[in-house]
């Protein structure tokens, strides 16, 4: 008989058992409260897909439009799992998936959970630098990419990657297959034998989500079956009660975002029809809502803002849309107020890849709560406001937000980053805020990141690319906040003597560097010198102030 390394043994051997080893009391509490159990995400997904096999998912795409039943996703995902097992994939192996919201993406999620693989979703617009780092750091055996998307072919993506020592299989969504790759749909059609039933531990890592932070490289966030299922029992359960009847729901987040991945995993807990988009286009989204009578959705600030713009211009009504959960970036109160004026109850939420949904306001809450706070903590979650030493501040005072709850991640893949944890399993988010009558109000971001369209961008990484330009002596990058549009990358540069630099020069430089396009500065200001403290630290708050004063 072939020996199969169990996921629990693999996780222990790789040091992926997370932070629960020192938090046994909290872990037992989450089990007693029903948030954690010995049931895996794959088992829950299998039961949900089969019991709601007639629910539909519509893939809205100019390139690959189609419509499928959940029963088909379940069946084809299991056939894909059989083919992957036949190719030697075993529990604990990492699978990097860089796909848009296409059918193949959902099949890979279903297959990975069936086999106990570790899913690594990656935003589809990440460049070769980020993807190479992720594939190498995770020692991924599988990489899945589109044959062509946004004008970039699979061959071009592969040619730009570096290293990839452990990679064994490249899977393609589409028909244009570079040499040495395989078609995902062809694997589904293979007559491979079913893999054996596997014993999978619910506390094993099943997903690594990458998020940019204060370091130049993205950080691998480790989630287990239990932490992700706690999202279903918490935020997803609350949200499902807000879905407007049986009307279609929209999936606006990209597949590589944690919200997009969770949207597929918990398809069965939502509306009978889900509409997913492979690229956000406000006009297309609005047309779909009016055409299908969608009642609710969620997305980043920029999604809601652009949709409200279209309604206010008289191009659409959005009369069926009753609820929009907005988050993943700074939410100006005025966008909630504008949505309210056209009949959409927008509710703010707060979370991150590390702790997906910490707080959430409800449509029944007052406009003040929905517009000016990020809501109360969801069931099971706790919030502390602490000072730089990790001590609680006085009630109502501003400090760093620390969270704890059953859906909190279990640590970073790079264990050196786990200094973000306080004793007792509390996670220092790096964000600044206060609590007012039980409602969280996020006031600032302690982390030096920019949130553009719901995605985190490391300012230091952008600065590192800028500083490699021959004309640049030094640079500082901050967020430029635009009402209703979220944050944009703004660069202040000090140039070398006699040099010039335009925004077009910067765009060309970043394109040649191979980083994701959304990291390219959209605003460029040349200054004589960067403001600094006595110790030499750049005073970015002064740069932000200059932006606020309409520099």
BELDA-V21259 format. One line per field, one symbol per residue. ss: DSSP state (H for helix, E for strand, - for the rest). burial: b if it has 16 or more other ideal C-beta (glycine too) atoms within 10 Angstrom, else e. A space follows every 50 residues. Layout:
ss->???
burial->???
This chain:
ss->------HHHHHHH----HHHHH-HHHHHHHHH--------HHHHHHHHHH H----EEEEE-----EEEEHHHHHHHHHHHHHHHHH-------EEEEE-- --HHHHHHHHHHHHH--EEEE------HHHHHHHHHHH---EEEEE-EE- -EEHHHHHHH--------EEEEE--------EEHHHHHH----------- ----EEEEEEE-------EEEEEEHHHHHHHHHHHHHHHH--------EE E------HHHHHHHH-HHH---EEEEE----HHHHHHHHHHH---EEEEE HHHHHHHHHHHH----------EEEEE-----HHHHHHHHH---EEEEEE ----E---EE------HHHHHH---EE----EEEEE-----E------EE EEEE---E---E--HHHHHHEE---EEEEEEEEEEE--EEEEEEE---EE EE--EEEEHHHHHHHH-----EEEEEEEEEEE---EEEEEEEEEE----- --HHHHHHHHHHH---HHH---EEEE-----E-----E-HHHHHHHHH-- -
burial->eeebebbbebbeeeebbbbbeebeebbeebeeeebbeeebbbbbbbebbe ebeebbbbbbbeebeeebebbbbbbbbbbbbbbbbeeebbbbbbbbbbbb bbbbbbbbbbbbbbbbbbbbbbbbbbbbbbbbbbbbbbebbbbbbbbbbe eebbeebbeebeebeebebbbbbbeebbeebbbbbebbeeebeebeebeb bbbbbbbbbbbbbeebbbbbbbbbbbbbbbbbbbbbebbeebbbeebbbb bbbbbbbbbbbbbbbbbbbbbbbbbbbbbbebeebbebbbebebbbbbbb bbbbbbbbebbeeeebebebbbbbbbbbbebbeebbebbeeeebbbbbbb bbbbbbbbbbbbbebeeebbbbbbbbbbbbbebbbbeeeeeeeeeeeebb bbbbbbbbbbbbbeeebeebbeeebbbbbbbbbbbeeebbbbeebbbbbb bbbbbbbbbebbbebbeebebbeebbbbbbbeebbbbbbbbbbebeeeee beeeebeebbeebbbbebbbbeebeeeeebbeeeeeebebeebbebbeee e
